[in-house]
Amino acid sequence: MKERVRYFDIAKGVAIFCIIAGHMRNTIINNFVFTFHVPIFFLISGYFLKSNRPFKEFVTKKYNQLIRPYIITCICVIVGVSLSNIIRTHSLEHLVQDVKTWFIASLYGSGTIEYSSPFYMKQIGAIWFLLASFTAVVIVRYFIEYKHGWLGVVVLAYVGYKTGQMVWLPLSIQAGMTAAVFVYLGWLSNKYKLFEHPAPHMWISGAAIIWLFGILFCGKLYVVRNHFENGLFDIVVAVAGSYLVIVICQIIDKQTKYLANLLEFYGKNTLTILCMHEVEILTISWKWVWQIGEKLQLQTYQVIWIILILKMLLFTVGIYIIQFLKKVYTRIKGKIQKKYELCEKRKSTAVITSSMSESRIEYWDMAKGIAIMAMILGHIQIPGYLRIIIFSFHMPLFMIVNGYFIKNYNVKRTLMRSMRTLLVPYAIVCLLSAGIYTYIGSEGISTREMFLQKIKAMVGGMSKISTRFLTFDSVWVVWFVCCLFLARNIYVMLMKLSERYRIICPWGILSLAFLGYLMGKYYAFMPWSLDVALIALIFVGVGNWMKKVAFWEKSYCYTLVIPAVIWIYFLRMGISIELAIRSYPLGIFSIIEAIAGSMVIISIAKLLNKSKIITIILSWIGRNSMIILGIHCLELMYFNWEKYIFGYMPFTMNWFRVFIIKSICILSLTGVIVLVKKMKNFCITLPADRN
């Protein structure tokens, strides 16, 4: 880590203030600040440029320091400008165009130059400096390893200057090529210890004369587009001005306390301020300050100072907020990293212990995450082939997962645990449904009758309205929770009996499954989907068998390739199982297809488990699949997406856009609920921690 030099931080604090002032579009201010405010940053970058690490490692470090903040700021600009225009116009009409315009501007990365052909490329603004700075320091770092490296810097700077007059390349590359001269001069100043000795009076006098002349008669140096109205003299003025500013900052460092501390604070946070300034200048209007100044009859320079002070106060608050968020992010990242390392350690352990069997296995959570998102997609108007694929595995997969994590055949323990993890969420969703249904109201039905109607539906747990149990309404997608509850507990009871009578296990499951098939197809859809629960015993049993034989430790030939062949074979026939409506097109073969499809998805999840980011996202979705299921059920029943969301979209909705918007909304609400639960648990445990 580089050692900070206080007077350089002070100089950067002065320079960032001048950059903000330079964007006030005042001629007098611009004639002063445009002589040095950008070049001084390049000079200081060069001063701290080191060649003690490999070139590739240096480039990676600078990418993280400069390009990542650029990308994050561009995202903030796209979001900020879009929201600002929505608030200003009270319309989503221009949302897509705004996002497109600023996305292209982010990719183009020009500071001021814009193009209208082949399509409109808008300037990105102040953060062009990050792109140019990256190019400049990489160029200088490359050439300082050679004896006559200065020649390469000069040649590239000239090429950047001349080509900039013909065409402006993306990512402000030419500005960076030219700015490499300032970076190289900064590197030379460190090499020859220019600022470590008292500045000669002759140097100060000469630099002051050159700088003053430049302020009065030049002031036209624009590195942002390689415009030097006075040629090389503008560069000389910039170097002289930057030199004097640094010398003055050395005096401030020694002679003042509060001013030095203030400027040092801003100097240490110039990158943050620049990025905030980029967003601020595009999203915040300061017209109200000018209007107040006009009413109070203030002079122009007075209003400018007021705006500058308000901006610096805004940036100060922003710096502290960002520093706080960085600390929070670091802590969360540390916890995630520890958890990830712990999971990796568990994966590498060959021996499966009882303690490990109690812990979650991430790729199973990921498989559940894929399945629950597939469920949401399956309830949208999607192409037929996609619906067949989804319905061929998504419900059976949950049942297989459930069977895999049956640890023992303790009937009482399983019943109590199932009530807590399945029936309690089911009851909550049904009660919320009853409340919403009662609140919405219906003509000709009293409030009491409406509420009791939904409570009766909760007791019935029907997936669809039955031909025999007509008084029970459907509970929509949460029927699956009742079905899973019955399947799990019936399976455990069968396995408990099989400990005494071994023949009961396989033949008992198959017999009950066939009985369930007959009931659902030829008698009626049963309450709590009992008929489906009996068929689901096969899926639960398969999952439990996989755990016993350590199936997922076997080769991918058995866990992925063979199941994929079977799954694709049946998919090509255009059939799939659909438990909610008791559709089993090929009987037992539909069940085989569902098992094969589930195995493929679990294997894919296991492969994706190698990616840290994907693992975090999908495993989180899988762990909270019950919450997602509840939200999805309620939004299907009561929320009018077309009226409240899709109708305001400035583009035509198709199934993919519907899925993306629904997923974002459902997952965001899930995140809020999870956060509230964690806060509640924290508040409950807080008194105990104090003791």
C-alpha positions in Angstrom: 0.0 0.0 0.0 1.4 3.4 -1.0 2.4 5.8 1.7 0.3 8.9 1.7 1.9 12.4 1.5 -0.3 14.9 3.2 0.4 17.9 1.0 -0.5 15.9 -2.1 -3.9 15.0 -0.5 -4.3 18.7 0.2 -3.5 19.5 -3.5 -6.0 16.9 -4.6 -8.6 18.5 -2.3 -7.9 21.9 -4.0 -8.1 20.4 -7.4 -11.4 18.5 -6.9 -13.0 21.7 -5.6 -11.7 23.5 -8.8 -13.2 20.7 -11.0 -16.6 21.2 -9.4 -16.3 25.0 -9.7 -15.2 24.6 -13.3 -18.6 22.9 -14.1 -20.4 26.1 -13.0 -19.9 27.5 -16.5 -18.4 30.8 -15.3 -15.8 32.3 -17.7 -13.7 33.9 -15.0 -13.5 30.7 -12.9 -12.9 28.6 -16.0 -10.0 30.7 -17.2 -8.3 30.0 -13.8 -9.1 26.4 -13.1 -8.8 25.0 -16.6 -5.1 25.9 -16.5 -4.3 23.1 -14.0 -7.2 21.3 -12.4 -7.1 18.1 -14.5 -3.4 17.9 -15.3 -2.5 18.1 -11.5 -4.3 14.8 -11.0 -2.3 13.1 -13.7 0.9 14.6 -12.3 0.1 13.3 -8.8 -0.8 9.9 -10.2 2.6 9.7 -11.9 4.3 10.8 -8.7 3.0 7.7 -6.9 3.4 5.3 -9.9 5.6 2.4 -8.9 7.3 -0.3 -11.0 7.9 -2.8 -8.2 5.2 -5.2 -9.2 4.7 -7.1 -12.5 3.0 -5.2 -15.3 0.0 -7.5 -15.4 -0.6 -7.2 -11.7 -0.3 -3.4 -12.0 -2.9 -3.3 -14.7 -5.3 -5.5 -12.6 -4.8 -3.2 -9.6 -5.5 -0.1 -11.7 -8.6 -1.7 -13.2 -10.0 -2.3 -9.7 -9.1 1.3 -8.7 -10.4 3.1 -11.7 -12.6 1.0 -14.1 -14.7 -0.6 -11.4 -15.7 2.8 -9.9 -16.5 3.9 -13.5 -18.8 1.0 -14.0 -20.6 1.5 -10.7 -21.0 5.2 -11.3 -22.4 4.5 -14.8 -25.0 2.2 -13.3 -25.9 4.9 -10.8 -26.1 7.4 -13.6 -28.5 5.2 -15.6 -30.7 4.6 -12.6 -30.5 8.2 -11.4 -31.3 9.9 -14.7 -34.1 7.4 -15.4 -35.7 8.0 -12.0 -35.2 11.8 -12.3 -37.0 11.9 -15.6 -39.8 9.7 -14.3 -40.3 12.0 -11.3 -40.1 15.1 -13.5 -42.5 13.9 -16.3 -44.7 11.5 -14.2 -44.4 9.1 -17.0 -42.5 5.9 -18.0 -42.7 6.8 -21.7 -39.0 7.7 -22.1 -37.6 5.1 -19.7 -36.3 2.7 -22.3 -34.8 5.5 -24.4 -33.1 7.0 -21.3 -31.6 3.6 -20.3 -30.4 3.0 -23.9 -28.9 6.5 -24.3 -26.9 6.4 -21.1 -25.9 2.7 -21.5 -24.4 3.6 -24.9 -22.8 6.7 -23.3 -21.2 4.5 -20.6 -19.8 2.2 -23.3 -18.5 5.1 -25.4 -17.0 6.9 -22.4 -16.5 10.4 -24.0 -16.2 13.4 -21.8 -17.6 16.1 -24.1 -17.6 14.9 -27.7 -20.8 13.4 -29.0 -21.8 11.6 -32.2 -25.1 11.2 -33.9 -24.0 8.5 -36.4 -24.3 5.5 -36.8 -26.5 6.2 -33.6 -26.6 8.8 -31.0 -23.7 8.6 -28.6 -24.0 11.0 -25.7 -21.1 12.2 -23.6 -20.7 10.4 -20.2 -19.4 13.5 -18.4 -16.9 14.0 -15.6 -15.9 10.3 -15.1 -14.2 10.3 -18.5 -11.2 11.0 -16.3 -11.2 7.5 -14.8 -10.9 5.9 -18.3 -8.2 8.4 -19.4 -6.3 8.0 -16.2 -6.3 4.2 -16.6 -4.9 4.5 -20.1 -2.3 7.1 -19.1 -0.9 5.2 -16.1 -0.7 1.9 -18.0 1.2 3.6 -20.9 3.7 5.2 -18.5 4.1 2.1 -16.4 4.9 0.1 -19.6 7.5 2.6 -20.9 9.4 3.5 -17.7 11.0 0.0 -17.9 12.9 1.1 -21.0 15.9 3.5 -21.2 14.3 5.8 -23.7 10.8 5.2 -22.6 10.1 8.9 -22.6 10.2 8.8 -26.4 7.4 6.2 -26.5 5.3 8.4 -24.2 5.8 11.4 -26.4 5.0 9.6 -29.6 1.8 8.1 -28.2 0.8 11.5 -26.8 1.2 13.1 -30.3 -0.7 10.2 -32.0 -3.5 10.7 -29.5 -3.5 14.4 -30.1 -3.5 14.2 -33.9 -6.0 11.3 -34.2 -8.4 13.1 -31.8 -8.8 15.9 -34.4 -10.0 13.3 -36.9 -12.2 10.9 -34.9 -12.8 10.4 -31.2 -12.3 6.8 -30.1 -14.3 5.2 -27.3 -13.2 5.1 -23.6 -11.4 8.4 -23.9 -8.3 6.5 -25.1 -6.8 9.5 -26.9 -7.2 11.7 -23.9 -5.3 9.1 -21.9 -2.6 8.9 -24.5 -2.0 12.7 -24.3 -2.4 12.8 -20.5 0.4 10.2 -20.3 2.8 13.2 -20.7 1.7 14.6 -17.3 1.8 11.2 -15.7 5.4 10.8 -16.9 6.4 14.2 -15.6 4.9 13.3 -12.3 6.9 10.1 -12.2 10.1 12.1 -13.0 9.4 14.5 -10.2 9.4 11.6 -7.8 12.5 10.1 -9.3 14.5 13.3 -8.9 12.9 14.2 -5.5 11.5 17.5 -6.8 9.2 18.2 -3.9 11.4 16.8 -1.1 13.6 19.9 -1.1 12.7 23.6 -0.7 11.5 25.1 -4.0 14.1 27.5 -5.4 12.8 31.1 -5.5 13.8 31.4 -9.2 11.6 28.3 -10.0 8.7 29.7 -8.1 9.0 33.1 -9.8 9.3 31.7 -13.2 6.3 29.3 -12.7 4.2 32.1 -11.2 4.9 34.4 -14.3 4.1 31.6 -16.7 0.9 30.6 -14.8 -0.3 34.2 -14.5 0.2 34.7 -18.2 -1.7 31.5 -18.9 -4.6 32.6 -16.7 -4.9 36.0 -18.3 -4.4 35.1 -21.9 -4.8 31.3 -22.3 -6.9 29.2 -20.0 -8.0 26.9 -22.9 -6.5 23.5 -22.0 -9.1 20.8 -22.4 -7.6 17.4 -21.8 -11.1 15.9 -22.0 -11.0 16.3 -25.8 -7.3 17.0 -26.5 -7.9 20.7 -27.2 -4.8 22.9 -26.6 -5.6 26.2 -28.2 -2.0 27.5 -27.6 -0.3 24.3 -28.3 2.7 23.2 -26.2 2.4 26.5 -24.2 -0.8 25.2 -22.6 1.0 22.1 -21.3 3.8 24.3 -19.9 1.2 26.5 -18.2 -0.5 23.4 -16.7 2.8 22.1 -15.4 3.7 25.5 -13.9 0.3 25.9 -12.3 0.3 22.4 -10.9 3.8 22.9 -9.5 2.8 26.1 -7.7 -0.4 24.6 -6.3 1.6 21.7 -4.8 4.2 24.2 -3.4 1.4 26.3 -1.9 -0.2 23.1 -0.4 3.2 22.3 1.3 2.9 25.7 3.0 -0.7 25.1 4.0 0.3 21.7 5.4 2.9 23.4 7.6 1.2 26.7 8.5 -2.5 25.8 9.0 -4.4 23.2 10.8 -8.1 23.3 10.1 -7.8 24.3 6.4 -5.2 21.6 5.9 -7.4 19.0 7.6 -10.4 20.0 5.6 -8.6 19.9 2.3 -6.9 16.6 3.2 -10.2 15.0 3.9 -11.5 16.0 0.5 -8.2 15.0 -1.1 -8.4 11.5 0.3 -11.9 11.1 -1.1 -11.5 12.7 -4.6 -12.6 9.5 -6.4 -15.8 9.3 -4.4 -16.5 13.0 -4.8 -15.9 12.8 -8.6 -18.3 9.9 -8.9 -20.9 11.6 -6.8 -20.4 14.8 -8.7 -21.1 12.9 -12.0 -24.5 11.7 -10.6 -25.3 15.0 -9.0 -24.7 17.1 -12.1 -27.0 14.9 -14.2 -29.8 14.4 -11.7 -30.0 17.4 -9.3 -31.2 20.9 -10.4 -29.8 23.9 -8.6 -32.2 26.4 -10.3 -34.0 27.0 -7.0 -30.8 28.5 -5.6 -30.5 30.9 -8.5 -34.1 31.8 -8.1 -33.6 32.6 -4.4 -30.4 34.5 -5.2 -32.4 36.6 -7.8 -35.1 37.4 -5.2 -32.4 38.4 -2.6 -30.5 40.4 -5.3 -27.3 38.5 -4.8 -24.3 38.8 -7.1 -23.5 35.9 -9.5 -20.3 35.0 -7.6 -22.2 34.9 -4.3 -24.8 32.4 -5.7 -21.9 30.3 -7.2 -20.3 30.2 -3.7 -23.5 29.2 -2.1 -24.0 26.4 -4.6 -20.4 25.2 -4.2 -20.8 25.1 -0.4 -24.1 23.2 -0.7 -22.5 20.7 -3.1 -19.5 20.1 -0.8 -21.8 19.6 2.1 -23.8 17.1 0.0 -20.6 15.3 -0.9 -19.4 15.2 2.7 -22.6 13.5 3.8 -22.3 11.1 0.8 -18.7 10.3 1.8 -19.7 9.3 5.3 -22.7 7.3 4.0 -20.5 5.4 1.5 -17.8 4.8 4.1 -20.5 3.3 6.4 -21.8 1.1 3.6 -18.3 0.0 2.8 -17.9 -1.2 6.4 -21.3 -3.0 6.3 -20.4 -4.6 2.9 -17.0 -5.7 4.2 -18.6 -7.3 7.2 -21.2 -9.1 5.1 -18.6 -10.1 2.6 -16.4 -11.5 5.4 -19.3 -13.5 6.7 -20.2 -14.9 3.3 -16.5 -15.7 2.6 -16.3 -17.6 5.9 -19.5 -19.5 5.2 -18.2 -20.3 1.7 -14.9 -21.4 3.0 -16.6 -23.6 5.6 -18.8 -25.1 2.8 -15.7 -25.8 0.7 -14.0 -27.4 3.6 -17.0 -29.6 4.2 -17.1 -30.6 0.5 -13.4 -31.6 0.6 -14.0 -33.8 3.6 -14.3 -37.5 2.5 -16.0 -38.7 5.7 -19.7 -37.9 6.1 -20.3 -37.3 9.8 -23.6 -36.9 11.6 -22.8 -33.2 12.2 -22.5 -32.7 8.5 -25.7 -34.4 7.8 -27.4 -31.7 9.8 -26.0 -28.9 7.7 -27.5 -27.6 4.5 -26.0 -28.8 1.2 -25.9 -25.8 -1.1 -26.5 -27.5 -4.5 -29.8 -28.9 -3.1 -30.8 -25.4 -2.1 -29.8 -24.2 -5.6 -31.9 -26.9 -7.2 -34.9 -25.7 -5.2 -34.1 -22.2 -6.3 -34.2 -23.2 -9.9 -37.4 -25.1 -9.4 -39.2 -22.2 -7.6 -38.2 -19.8 -10.4 -39.4 -22.3 -12.9 -42.7 -22.5 -11.1 -43.2 -18.7 -11.4 -42.3 -18.9 -15.1 -44.7 -21.9 -15.6 -47.6 -19.8 -14.4 -47.1 -17.2 -17.2 -48.3 -17.4 -20.7 -45.2 -19.1 -22.1 -44.5 -21.1 -25.3 -45.9 -24.7 -25.1 -42.5 -26.4 -25.4 -41.2 -24.4 -22.4 -44.2 -25.3 -20.3 -43.7 -29.0 -21.0 -40.1 -28.7 -19.9 -41.0 -26.9 -16.6 -43.9 -29.1 -15.7 -41.9 -32.2 -16.3 -39.7 -31.6 -13.2 -40.6 -28.6 -11.0 -43.0 -30.2 -8.5 -41.5 -33.7 -8.3 -38.1 -32.1 -7.7 -39.3 -30.5 -4.4 -40.6 -33.9 -3.3 -37.3 -35.6 -4.2 -35.4 -33.0 -2.2 -37.8 -33.5 0.7 -37.2 -37.2 0.7 -33.4 -36.7 0.5 -33.4 -34.8 3.8 -35.4 -37.3 5.8 -32.9 -38.1 8.5 -34.8 -40.8 10.5 -38.2 -42.4 10.7 -39.3 -40.9 14.0 -43.0 -40.4 13.2 -43.7 -37.9 16.0 -40.6 -35.8 15.3 -41.4 -35.8 11.6 -45.0 -34.7 12.2 -44.0 -31.9 14.5 -41.3 -30.6 12.2 -43.6 -30.8 9.2 -46.3 -28.9 11.0 -43.7 -26.1 11.8 -42.1 -25.9 8.4 -45.1 -26.6 6.2 -48.4 -26.1 7.9 -47.6 -22.9 9.7 -46.5 -21.1 6.4 -49.5 -22.7 4.7 -51.9 -21.3 7.4 -50.3 -17.8 7.2 -50.7 -17.6 3.5 -54.3 -18.8 3.7 -55.2 -16.3 6.5 -53.6 -13.5 4.5 -55.7 -14.7 1.5 -58.8 -14.6 3.6 -58.0 -11.1 4.8 -57.4 -9.8 1.3 -60.4 -11.5 -0.1 -62.6 -10.0 2.7 -61.1 -6.6 2.2 -61.7 -6.6 -1.5 -65.3 -7.6 -1.0 -67.9 -9.0 -3.4 -71.5 -8.0 -4.1 -74.1 -10.2 -2.5 -71.8 -11.8 0.0 -71.3 -10.7 3.6 -67.9 -10.1 5.1 -68.3 -13.0 7.5 -69.3 -15.4 4.7 -66.4 -14.3 2.6 -63.9 -14.8 5.4 -65.4 -18.2 6.3 -65.3 -19.3 2.6 -61.5 -18.8 2.5 -61.1 -20.5 5.9 -63.0 -23.5 4.6 -60.8 -23.5 1.5 -57.8 -23.6 3.8 -59.2 -26.7 5.6 -59.9 -28.4 2.3 -56.5 -27.7 0.7 -57.8 -28.3 -2.8 -55.6 -27.8 -5.8 -58.6 -27.5 -8.1 -62.3 -27.5 -7.3 -63.3 -31.2 -7.0 -66.2 -32.9 -8.8 -67.4 -34.3 -5.4 -66.1 -31.8 -2.8 -67.8 -28.8 -4.4 -68.0 -26.7 -1.3 -64.2 -26.3 -1.1 -62.6 -23.5 -3.1 -59.1 -23.9 -4.5 -56.2 -22.6 -2.4 -54.2 -22.1 -5.6 -50.5 -23.0 -5.7 -50.1 -23.6 -1.9 -52.1 -26.9 -2.4 -48.6 -28.3 -2.9 -47.7 -27.6 0.7 -50.5 -29.8 2.0 -49.6 -32.5 -0.5 -46.0 -32.5 0.6 -47.0 -32.6 4.3 -49.1 -35.8 3.7 -46.5 -37.4 1.4 -43.6 -36.9 3.9 -45.5 -38.1 6.9 -47.1 -41.1 5.2 -43.7 -42.1 3.8 -42.1 -42.0 7.3 -44.9 -44.1 8.7 -44.4 -46.6 6.0 -40.7 -46.8 6.6 -41.3 -47.2 10.3 -43.6 -50.1 9.6 -41.0 -51.6 7.2 -38.5 -51.8 10.0 -40.8 -54.6 11.3 -42.3 -55.8 8.1 -39.7 -55.3 5.3 -42.1 -56.2 2.4 -44.3 -53.2 3.2 -41.7 -50.6 1.9 -41.5 -51.0 -1.9 -44.8 -52.8 -2.5 -46.6 -50.5 0.0 -45.4 -47.4 -1.8 -46.3 -48.7 -5.2 -49.7 -49.9 -4.1 -50.6 -46.6 -2.4 -49.3 -44.7 -5.5 -51.6 -46.8 -7.7 -54.5 -46.1 -5.3 -53.8 -42.4 -5.5 -53.8 -42.6 -9.3 -57.2 -44.3 -9.4 -58.7 -41.9 -6.9 -57.5 -38.8 -8.7 -58.4 -40.0 -12.2 -61.7 -41.9 -11.6 -63.1 -40.8 -8.3 -62.3 -37.2 -7.3 -59.6 -34.7 -6.5 -59.2 -35.3 -2.8 -58.9 -32.8 0.1 -55.3 -31.9 0.8 -54.5 -33.5 -2.6 -54.3 -36.9 -0.8 -54.5 -38.7 -4.1 -51.4 -36.8 -5.4 -49.6 -37.3 -2.0 -49.9 -41.0 -2.5 -48.3 -40.8 -5.9 -45.7 -38.4 -4.5 -44.5 -41.3 -2.2 -42.5 -42.5 -5.2 -40.6 -39.2 -5.5 -40.1 -38.9 -1.7 -38.8 -42.5 -1.7 -36.5 -41.9 -4.6 -35.0 -38.9 -2.8 -34.5 -40.9 0.4 -32.9 -43.8 -1.5 -30.5 -41.4 -3.1 -29.4 -40.3 0.4 -28.9 -43.9 1.6 -26.7 -45.0 -1.4 -24.8 -41.7 -1.6 -26.0 -41.4 -5.2 -24.7 -37.9 -5.8 -21.2 -39.0 -5.0 -21.3 -41.2 -8.1 -20.1 -40.3 -11.6 -21.9 -37.7 -13.7 -22.6 -40.5 -16.2 -25.2 -41.8 -13.7 -26.4 -38.5 -12.2 -26.5 -36.4 -15.4 -25.9 -38.1 -18.7 -28.2 -41.1 -18.5 -31.1 -39.1 -16.8 -30.6 -36.4 -19.5 -31.0 -39.0 -22.3 -34.2 -40.3 -20.7 -35.6 -36.9 -20.0 -35.0 -35.6 -23.5 -36.5 -38.8 -25.0 -39.8 -38.2 -23.3 -39.7 -34.4 -23.8 -39.5 -35.0 -27.6 -42.8 -36.8 -27.3 -44.3 -33.6 -26.0 -45.6 -35.0 -22.7 -45.1 -34.1 -19.1 -46.6 -34.8 -15.7 -48.9 -32.2 -14.2 -49.9 -33.1 -10.7 -52.3 -30.2 -10.0 -54.7 -31.5 -12.6 -53.8 -35.2 -12.2 -52.3 -35.5 -15.7 -50.1 -38.6 -16.2 -50.0 -39.0 -20.0 -47.9 -42.2 -20.0 -48.6 -43.4 -16.5 -45.5 -44.8 -14.9 -43.4 -43.3 -17.7 -44.5 -39.8 -16.8 -43.1 -40.5 -13.3 -39.8 -41.8 -14.7 -39.6 -38.7 -16.9 -40.1 -36.4 -13.8 -37.4 -38.3 -11.8 -35.0 -38.0 -14.7 -35.7 -34.3 -15.2 -35.2 -33.6 -11.5 -31.9 -35.5 -11.5 -30.7 -33.4 -14.5 -31.6 -30.1 -12.7 -29.9 -31.3 -9.4 -26.8 -32.2 -11.4 -26.8 -28.8 -13.1 -27.1 -27.2 -9.7 -24.1 -29.2 -8.5 -22.1 -28.0 -11.5 -23.2 -24.4 -10.9 -22.1 -24.8 -7.3 -18.5 -24.1 -8.5 -19.5 -20.5 -9.3 -19.5 -18.4 -6.1 -21.9 -15.7 -7.3 -24.4 -18.1 -8.8 -24.2 -20.3 -5.6 -25.0 -17.3 -3.4 -28.0 -16.2 -5.5 -29.6 -19.6 -6.2 -29.0 -21.0 -2.7 -30.6 -17.9 -1.2 -33.6 -18.3 -3.4 -33.8 -22.0 -2.5 -33.6 -21.4 1.2 -36.5 -19.0 1.0 -38.6 -20.9 -1.5 -41.5 -21.2 0.9 -41.7 -17.4 1.3 -41.5 -17.1 -2.5 -44.2 -19.7 -3.0 -46.5 -17.8 -0.6 -45.9 -14.4 -2.3 -46.4 -16.0 -5.7 -49.7 -17.5 -4.6 -51.1 -14.2 -3.3 -50.0 -12.2 -6.3 -51.6 -14.8 -8.6 -54.9 -14.6 -6.7 -55.2 -10.9 -6.1 -52.6 -8.6 -7.8 -53.5 -7.1 -11.2 -50.1 -6.8 -12.8 -51.6 -5.3 -16.0 -53.4 -2.5 -14.2 -50.6 -1.5 -11.8 -47.3 -2.4 -13.5 -47.4 -3.7 -17.1 -49.9 -1.0 -18.3 -47.3 1.7 -17.4 -44.4 0.0 -19.3 -43.3 1.9 -22.4 -42.8 -1.3 -24.3 -44.9 -4.3 -25.4 -44.9 -7.0 -22.8 -43.9 -10.5 -23.7 -43.5 -13.6 -21.5 -39.8 -13.0 -20.9 -40.3 -9.4 -19.8 -43.3 -10.4 -17.6 -41.1 -13.1 -16.0 -38.2 -10.7 -15.3 -40.4 -8.0 -13.8 -42.4 -10.5 -11.7 -39.2 -12.2 -10.5 -37.6 -8.9 -9.5 -40.7 -7.8 -7.5 -41.2 -11.2 -5.8 -37.6 -11.6 -4.9 -37.4 -8.0 -3.6 -40.4 -8.5 -1.4 -38.9 -11.8 -0.2 -35.7 -10.0 0.7 -37.6 -7.5 2.8 -39.5 -10.3 4.6 -36.2 -12.1 5.3 -34.6 -8.9 6.6 -37.6 -8.3 8.9 -37.3 -11.8 10.2 -33.6 -11.4 10.9 -34.2 -8.1 12.7 -37.0 -9.7 14.8 -34.7 -12.5 15.8 -32.0 -10.0 16.6 -34.3 -8.0 18.8 -35.5 -11.1 20.6 -31.9 -12.3 21.3 -30.6 -8.9 22.2 -31.6 -8.9 26.0 -30.0 -12.4 26.3 -26.8 -11.1 24.8 -26.6 -8.3 27.2 -26.8 -10.6 30.1 
